[in-house]
Amino acid sequence: MSEVVLHELVKTYPGGDKRATDGVSLHIPDGEFMVLLGPSGCGKTTLLRMLAGLELPDAGQVVIGGRDVTYLEPRRRNLSMVFQSYAVFPHKRVFDNIGFGLRMRGVPAGVVRRKVEWAAELLELTPYLDRLPAKLSGGQRQRVAVARAIVVDADVLLMDEPLSNLDALLRLSFRAELKKLVSELGTTTIYVTHDQVEALSLGDRVAVMREGRIVQCGTPVEVYSHPADEFVGGFLGSPPMNFLTGLAGGEGESLHIDFGGQSLPLPRALASYRGKELRLGIRPEAIAVEPGRTGPDGAVEVAVEVFEPLGSSTLLTTKLCGQTLKVSASAGFRADPGERLWLRLPPEQCRWYDPETQLALEAKE
Ligand SMILES: Nc1ncnc2c1ncn2[C@@H]1O[C@H](COP(=O)(O)OP(=O)(O)OP(=O)(O)O)[C@@H](O)[C@H]1O
């Protein structure tokens, strides 16, 4: 087990026109499950490969367990990796697949057997130890890859989209199994995914990446509830956070944001924005539908455009003064397209962003 420190890692591939990672720093305490999340091409895999020693950075440092390993060969870093493709040897039995890394390290046969049996038991592979991978399901094959990674007592576990080849249902059950397993092992784990649900479900913390940089790093609740910028708010959540543009106004003590005829109160901390445009961010499930509401105080009137029953909830696409606002209502809620509704946007659920920088504004009272 080990703490991992990444310091200002810069990497440009030969012939690449931009930096794959552009000065990434991250501190991952011993035993933490850190998820690197971001859209395709944002540099997640490059970061993981620099950690593993499969790529060398142009600048910056990788420190594992207090040791600078930036230019150390992969096999001398004591890491284990699980990749997206199952990467099991097709001609080796499950037992030999799991024990491969141990054998390569010259571990005595008796110890290999004990460790393989332990990992097989943990990952429910005991009945399959004599089988060839071709006779396993996708989920079982991926479990073999995980078992092989955990038997070697690595200081750090690296996982690059390990669930992405599994079908939706298997993915869901294996995700929970993996979470349990890693928390029991207590090994520092760095996990790459572009799937926001996976990131929120697995990570002790999530580092959200964009264009080679980390834009926000925090607990799942922090990054989901307090996105540092509009990109994070839009990337996390399905449907994503709503963003509405309005004009800050009001006299004296009174401060509000106007969307073109409909307005909401604005925190006093944002008084300096009077006369300027602001962006309001709010999650669809944070909005309360108030069918009976008749007054405009702290509420807005919208027109329903689309009504989608989703089983566990109802998704409404509405228009507020021409801007789209998605609302997640309760499962039993009914509304017809064209119907007008009052919605309450609780002040404590409203996040405020600068329209130019798209960065969150400090709006605490
Ligand atoms: N071997 C390479 N040679 C040149 N450019 C590369 C190479 N590998 C990655 N890149 C580029 O570096 C950037 C970051 O790629 P990287 O694979 O790290 O992103 P990612 O976030 O892991 O994406 P994905 O989720 O699609 O794997 C991209 O612009 C990509 O095109």
The ligand as a MOL file (V3000), in Angstrom:
LIG
                    3D

  0  0  0     0  0            999 V3000
M  V30 BEGIN CTAB
M  V30 COUNTS 31 33 0 0 0
M  V30 BEGIN ATOM
M  V30 1 N 0.0880 7.0220 -28.7500 0
M  V30 2 C -0.3960 8.2410 -29.0080 0
M  V30 3 N 0.1320 9.0140 -29.9840 0
M  V30 4 C -0.3430 10.2430 -30.2500 0
M  V30 5 N -1.3680 10.8210 -29.5720 0
M  V30 6 C -1.9480 10.1060 -28.5970 0
M  V30 7 C -1.4930 8.7780 -28.2630 0
M  V30 8 N -2.2500 8.3170 -27.2550 0
M  V30 9 C -3.1440 9.3010 -26.9580 0
M  V30 10 N -2.9680 10.3800 -27.7510 0
M  V30 11 C -3.6940 11.6520 -27.7010 0
M  V30 12 O -3.5460 12.1900 -26.4130 0
M  V30 13 C -4.7780 12.7210 -25.9260 0
M  V30 14 C -5.1770 12.0240 -24.6400 0
M  V30 15 O -5.4560 10.6620 -24.9140 0
M  V30 16 P -5.8320 9.6020 -23.7840 0
M  V30 17 O -5.8930 8.2520 -24.4250 0
M  V30 18 O -4.9510 9.7820 -22.6280 0
M  V30 19 O -7.2840 10.0900 -23.3950 0
M  V30 20 P -8.4320 9.3200 -22.5900 0
M  V30 21 O -9.0780 10.3430 -21.7510 0
M  V30 22 O -7.8850 8.1230 -21.9280 0
M  V30 23 O -9.4140 8.9040 -23.7590 0
M  V30 24 P -10.2680 7.5230 -23.9480 0
M  V30 25 O -11.3210 7.5190 -22.8860 0
M  V30 26 O -10.8210 7.6950 -25.3180 0
M  V30 27 O -9.2760 6.4060 -23.8270 0
M  V30 28 C -5.7760 12.5520 -27.0730 0
M  V30 29 O -5.8330 13.7710 -27.7690 0
M  V30 30 C -5.1950 11.4520 -27.8890 0
M  V30 31 O -5.5640 11.6160 -29.2450 0
M  V30 END ATOM
M  V30 BEGIN BOND
M  V30 1 1 1 2
M  V30 2 1 2 3
M  V30 3 2 2 7
M  V30 4 2 3 4
M  V30 5 1 4 5
M  V30 6 2 5 6
M  V30 7 1 6 7
M  V30 8 1 6 10
M  V30 9 1 7 8
M  V30 10 2 8 9
M  V30 11 1 9 10
M  V30 12 1 10 11
M  V30 13 1 11 12
M  V30 14 1 11 30
M  V30 15 1 12 13
M  V30 16 1 13 14
M  V30 17 1 13 28
M  V30 18 1 14 15
M  V30 19 1 15 16
M  V30 20 2 16 17
M  V30 21 1 16 18
M  V30 22 1 16 19
M  V30 23 1 19 20
M  V30 24 2 20 21
M  V30 25 1 20 22
M  V30 26 1 20 23
M  V30 27 1 23 24
M  V30 28 2 24 25
M  V30 29 1 24 26
M  V30 30 1 24 27
M  V30 31 1 28 29
M  V30 32 1 28 30
M  V30 33 1 30 31
M  V30 END BOND
M  V30 END CTAB
M  END
